[in-house]
Structures are given as structure tokens and as C-alpha cells.
Amino acid sequence: MSAKWLLPLVLLLAWPAWSKVVTCPAPSGEPLSTNYQVEVSGQSVAVYTARTLDAPFAGKEWNYGGPYAFANFDADGPVTVRVTAACSLRQVVIQPATFGGQYHLESDHTLVISLPGPRKLSIEPDGKNGPLLLFDNPLETNVPQPDAPGVIYFGPGLHTPGKIVVGSNQTLYLAAGAVVKGEVMATGENIRITGRGILDASDYVWLKGPTPHVVSICGTNVEVSGITIRGPEHWTVVPRNSRHVTVRNIKICGGRVQNDDGIDPCNSQDVLITDCFIRTDDDCVALKGLELNLPNNNVEHITVTNCILWGDRARIFLLGHESRAAFMREITLQNLDIIHFTMTPFLFEPGEEMSLENVTVRDVRIHAEGQAQLMRLRPTVNQYMRNKVPGRIQHVLFRDVEVTGKAGACTVELIGADEKHAVQDVSFENVRLFGQVLSTNSACLHRGNFVEQVKFSGP
């Protein structure tokens, strides 16, 4: 081949293929970000705003970065994204670090990102201070018609329905460009809550929305997918006494109030949480066994996978508090990026005689910023428990967990309560903290009484 054709061929092979890109303007009257502008393959993308720390939480000793921005678009392949910021981007960091794309600065205020496919990113010019959350979604499929039977349809524009009731064999659809100020009560079988619109609870005062949670679910065969949820005023997505629930590709832009847990399966079985971005002030994912008098009150067969998690104040995963079920078991937490956290990311504290067992945590990447604790496995009693007796923990595996960033104590704590409420059979396989494999001799390991069969291994 002639040398004069070699360079053009290399450039052609390196250049991303043309992709279909879908964007939608914001509704009239929706205040957009003045800090960021986003273009995807030359198309303008609406950049929305979200808040942190409304009253009465503002002005305390903590500060989690103030208001921030987010933007959604759909594409079916590689794209080039251009981000223009009011602030300097010279020190920009993109989280998670393993997002698989490339970026460079075009100028002090312009960032160009090449994405190979759908991604969820936090673009951070100044750490947690005013980032841009960028959500590259796959193209929508199986979009319902507005007048189809059983469809509750919100098209582009601003809507204020308040309480939205969804029943068996119904689909609630929020189109791209829709901002729906309300909350959802979904009860029954074969329910879909989907779309690319925004479900907005940010106008509601703390704990005073029109439904118990932003999306309350009590049913079987329920799917929540694609939507963005802004400003939860309480727990966000809550399957309660439910079976076969899938939560896929939702984006939770929280941090406005306390008690804004991201996704809380309560007394539910067969729940899949996948491809989600969750930013909350409170726990990102909490499993709870609130009820006693149910045919099956256990919390079991719960999978959280392929998610990006950001907890402002509380935990990333909380397993065991507020749990009166007999068992919480068959839990899988895998292929996760924890990009910001404050309290213990993995807090396993069963009480009320509940057995927390068969938990697998694997393929997890954690960005640390000098925090004190990483994991705590401890049967306990606290103020949320009616029966003031600890639970027990057994058969837990942590495999291929990597902690990088700014080193802190990052303690790993295992403490049983007594012989009947012990911690048993816990394995750490290739758990690496700042390049060091966790072992029985690690300074960060705190092992108390009533802890049995703890095993360690390297890569």
C-alpha cells in the first residue's frame, strides 16, 4: 500500500462510526444550567439543574458541593461530546476513572469526550463542587403509543399531576423532554414505568410528598427503566412486598434532603437493579425487612449490578437495619463503581434475630478520599428495631474489590454480638486497599469476638 494512503486509513479506522443521536429540548420555563453547555455530535443537549441540602439541612457542618447539573441523550454507538463550562476545566476529573472513553481539553473551558457507547459519567471540574452528570443512554425500544390501551402518557412539556396511580397491565411513560412533577403509586401485576423524561419531586417538602415514596411499588412483574428522578423528598424507589422487579437505567439525582434513599427493596424477592446512576444524601441501596405478617417476608434474591453510586452523607449499601424478616439472603452486589462516599460503604448490621447470609460482593471499584471505614459486619441493636436482639451474619464473600484514591484508615471491621449472634464464614479474595492485598495481618482489619472462619487470599 502506498504510504500516502496509510495515514488517512489509520484516521478512518480510529474515527468513531456515525451514530444515531436523539436529544430533546427542555420544557418552556424549566430553568437550565448556566454553568454548562453540552453538544453531542453537533446537537445541543438540555442541561438541567439539581439541588443539594435544602432547609432544614443546609448550613450544617457538612457541605456536599452545592447545586449540580445533569444531561441526558440517547445514541446507538460511539459519539463525541463537547462540554463547555463557565469555570476552568484544567483540573477536571471524570468519574468513574474506568469509563472506557477518551477526553482532552480543547480550551480552558471546553472538554471533548469520545464515548464508545452508553455511559454514565460525573464530570468534576472541582471535585464534588458543582459537577455535571452526563447520561449517554441506549436508544429507546418498545415505546408505547400515547393512545394505546393501558398507557398513561406524558409527552414533552411540564406536567403537574401530583399523585400518579398505576395499576395492573398499565404502562406509565415519560417522554424525553417531559418534566413530571409528581410521585407514583404502582400496585398490581405487569407494570412498566419507563421513558426518558424526568420525574421531579424537588418541589415537595421533606417527607411530605403525595405518595409514601417517589416511586412506591407493591406488585409482581414490575419494571422501572430509563427515567431520571430529581430531588426525592423521601425514599426514592421502593418495591415493598413485591416479586420480580427490575430497575434498569434509571438516574437518581438526589442529595436535596435526608432520608432520600435511592432504591430500597423491602420484604421483596427477585429484584434486579442494573445500569443505574444513584446519587443520594442517604443510603444508595438499603435492603429492609419491615413487615412480619406476610406470606413471605424475607428479602432474598437481590442483585445490584453495573451501577455507579454516590452517597453524600450515609452509606452506599445498608443491609440489616429496620429488618424484622427471618432472612436476608442470596444478595449479589457486582460490577460497581463507588465514586463518592462518606460513611461505611458496606454496612451489614442485622438485628431482630434476622439471618443475613449468602452475600457476594465482587468486581467493585471504590474511589476513596481519606475515609475512616470501608466495611462493617456486625450484628447489632439500634433505635430502628422493635425486638432489641441482634441478628447473625454468615457466608459472605468479597472478591476483586479495589480501593484507590486518597488513603485513609478504611477499616474493615468484623464483630459478633455473642455466640448465637455471630459472624461466620467471611472470605476476602483479592481485596486491595491502595495497592495492598487485605490479609489477616492488615492494620486496617479489626476483628472482634464471636467471629469465625475468616479467610483471605490474593489475586
LINFENUR-V350871 format. One record per residue. N is the residue number from 1. RES is the residue in three letters. PHI is phi as a letter, one per 40 degrees, with the letter a starting at -180 (999 if undefined). Layout:
<<N RES PHI> <N RES PHI>>
This chain:
<<1 MET 999> <2 SER c> <3 ALA c> <4 LYS c> <5 TRP c> <6 LEU c> <7 LEU c> <8 PRO d> <9 LEU c> <10 VAL c> <11 LEU c> <12 LEU c> <13 LEU c> <14 ALA c> <15 TRP c> <16 PRO c> <17 ALA c> <18 TRP c> <19 SER b> <20 LYS c> <21 VAL b> <22 VAL b> <23 THR b> <24 CYS a> <25 PRO c> <26 ALA c> <27 PRO c> <28 SER d> <29 GLY g> <30 GLU c> <31 PRO c> <32 LEU b> <33 SER c> <34 THR c> <35 ASN c> <36 TYR b> <37 GLN b> <38 VAL b> <39 GLU b> <40 VAL b> <41 SER f> <42 GLY g> <43 GLN c> <44 SER c> <45 VAL b> <46 ALA c> <47 VAL b> <48 TYR c> <49 THR b> <50 ALA b> <51 ARG b> <52 THR b> <53 LEU f> <54 ASP c> <55 ALA c> <56 PRO c> <57 PHE c> <58 ALA c> <59 GLY g> <60 LYS c> <61 GLU c> <62 TRP b> <63 ASN a> <64 TYR b> <65 GLY h> <66 GLY g> <67 PRO d> <68 TYR a> <69 ALA b> <70 PHE a> <71 ALA a> <72 ASN b> <73 PHE a> <74 ASP b> <75 ALA a> <76 ASP b> <77 GLY a> <78 PRO c> <79 VAL a> <80 THR b> <81 VAL b> <82 ARG b> <83 VAL b> <84 THR b> <85 ALA b> <86 ALA c> <87 CYS c> <88 SER c> <89 LEU b> <90 ARG c> <91 GLN b> <92 VAL c> <93 VAL b> <94 ILE b> <95 GLN b> <96 PRO c> <97 ALA c> <98 THR c> <99 PHE c> <100 GLY g> <101 GLY b> <102 GLN b> <103 TYR a> <104 HIS a> <105 LEU c> <106 GLU c> <107 SER a> <108 ASP c> <109 HIS b> <110 THR b> <111 LEU b> <112 VAL b> <113 ILE b> <114 SER b> <115 LEU b> <116 PRO c> <117 GLY i> <118 PRO d> <119 ARG a> <120 LYS b> <121 LEU b> <122 SER b> <123 ILE c> <124 GLU b> <125 PRO c> <126 ASP a> <127 GLY g> <128 LYS c> <129 ASN c> <130 GLY g> <131 PRO c> <132 LEU b> <133 LEU c> <134 LEU b> <135 PHE b> <136 ASP c> <137 ASN c> <138 PRO c> <139 LEU c> <140 GLU c> <141 THR b> <142 ASN f> <143 VAL c> <144 PRO c> <145 GLN c> <146 PRO d> <147 ASP b> <148 ALA c> <149 PRO d> <150 GLY g> <151 VAL b> <152 ILE b> <153 TYR b> <154 PHE b> <155 GLY c> <156 PRO d> <157 GLY h> <158 LEU c> <159 HIS b> <160 THR b> <161 PRO c> <162 GLY g> <163 LYS c> <164 ILE b> <165 VAL b> <166 VAL b> <167 GLY b> <168 SER d> <169 ASN g> <170 GLN b> <171 THR b> <172 LEU c> <173 TYR b> <174 LEU b> <175 ALA c> <176 ALA d> <177 GLY g> <178 ALA c> <179 VAL b> <180 VAL b> <181 LYS c> <182 GLY i> <183 GLU b> <184 VAL b> <185 MET b> <186 ALA b> <187 THR b> <188 GLY h> <189 GLU b> <190 ASN f> <191 ILE b> <192 ARG b> <193 ILE b> <194 THR a> <195 GLY h> <196 ARG b> <197 GLY c> <198 ILE b> <199 LEU c> <200 ASP b> <201 ALA b> <202 SER c> <203 ASP c> <204 TYR c> <205 VAL c> <206 TRP d> <207 LEU g> <208 LYS b> <209 GLY c> <210 PRO c> <211 THR b> <212 PRO d> <213 HIS a> <214 VAL c> <215 VAL b> <216 SER c> <217 ILE b> <218 CYS a> <219 GLY a> <220 THR b> <221 ASN g> <222 VAL b> <223 GLU b> <224 VAL b> <225 SER a> <226 GLY g> <227 ILE c> <228 THR b> <229 ILE b> <230 ARG b> <231 GLY g> <232 PRO d> <233 GLU b> <234 HIS a> <235 TRP d> <236 THR c> <237 VAL b> <238 VAL b> <239 PRO c> <240 ARG b> <241 ASN f> <242 SER b> <243 ARG b> <244 HIS f> <245 VAL b> <246 THR b> <247 VAL b> <248 ARG b> <249 ASN f> <250 ILE b> <251 LYS b> <252 ILE b> <253 CYS b> <254 GLY b> <255 GLY g> <256 ARG c> <257 VAL a> <258 GLN c> <259 ASN g> <260 ASP b> <261 ASP d> <262 GLY c> <263 ILE b> <264 ASP b> <265 PRO c> <266 CYS b> <267 ASN f> <268 SER b> <269 GLN b> <270 ASP f> <271 VAL b> <272 LEU b> <273 ILE b> <274 THR a> <275 ASP f> <276 CYS b> <277 PHE b> <278 ILE b> <279 ARG b> <280 THR b> <281 ASP c> <282 ASP c> <283 ASP d> <284 CYS c> <285 VAL b> <286 ALA b> <287 LEU c> <288 LYS b> <289 GLY b> <290 LEU c> <291 GLU b> <292 LEU b> <293 ASN c> <294 LEU b> <295 PRO d> <296 ASN b> <297 ASN c> <298 ASN c> <299 VAL b> <300 GLU a> <301 HIS f> <302 ILE b> <303 THR b> <304 VAL b> <305 THR a> <306 ASN f> <307 CYS b> <308 ILE b> <309 LEU b> <310 TRP a> <311 GLY b> <312 ASP c> <313 ARG b> <314 ALA b> <315 ARG c> <316 ILE c> <317 PHE b> <318 LEU b> <319 LEU b> <320 GLY h> <321 HIS c> <322 GLU f> <323 SER b> <324 ARG b> <325 ALA c> <326 ALA c> <327 PHE b> <328 MET b> <329 ARG a> <330 GLU f> <331 ILE b> <332 THR b> <333 LEU b> <334 GLN a> <335 ASN f> <336 LEU b> <337 ASP b> <338 ILE b> <339 ILE c> <340 HIS a> <341 PHE a> <342 THR b> <343 MET c> <344 THR d> <345 PRO c> <346 PHE b> <347 LEU b> <348 PHE b> <349 GLU b> <350 PRO c> <351 GLY b> <352 GLU f> <353 GLU g> <354 MET c> <355 SER c> <356 LEU c> <357 GLU a> <358 ASN f> <359 VAL b> <360 THR b> <361 VAL b> <362 ARG a> <363 ASP f> <364 VAL b> <365 ARG b> <366 ILE b> <367 HIS c> <368 ALA c> <369 GLU b> <370 GLY g> <371 GLN c> <372 ALA c> <373 GLN b> <374 LEU b> <375 MET b> <376 ARG a> <377 LEU b> <378 ARG a> <379 PRO d> <380 THR a> <381 VAL b> <382 ASN a> <383 GLN c> <384 TYR c> <385 MET b> <386 ARG c> <387 ASN c> <388 LYS c> <389 VAL b> <390 PRO c> <391 GLY b> <392 ARG a> <393 ILE b> <394 GLN a> <395 HIS g> <396 VAL b> <397 LEU b> <398 PHE b> <399 ARG b> <400 ASP f> <401 VAL b> <402 GLU b> <403 VAL b> <404 THR b> <405 GLY h> <406 LYS c> <407 ALA c> <408 GLY b> <409 ALA c> <410 CYS f> <411 THR c> <412 VAL b> <413 GLU b> <414 LEU b> <415 ILE a> <416 GLY c> <417 ALA c> <418 ASP a> <419 GLU c> <420 LYS c> <421 HIS b> <422 ALA b> <423 VAL b> <424 GLN b> <425 ASP f> <426 VAL b> <427 SER b> <428 PHE b> <429 GLU b> <430 ASN f> <431 VAL c> <432 ARG b> <433 LEU b> <434 PHE f> <435 GLY g> <436 GLN b> <437 VAL c> <438 LEU c> <439 SER a> <440 THR c> <441 ASN c> <442 SER c> <443 ALA c> <444 CYS c> <445 LEU c> <446 HIS b> <447 ARG b> <448 GLY c> <449 ASN c> <450 PHE f> <451 VAL b> <452 GLU b> <453 GLN f> <454 VAL b> <455 LYS b> <456 PHE b> <457 SER a> <458 GLY c> <459 PRO c>>
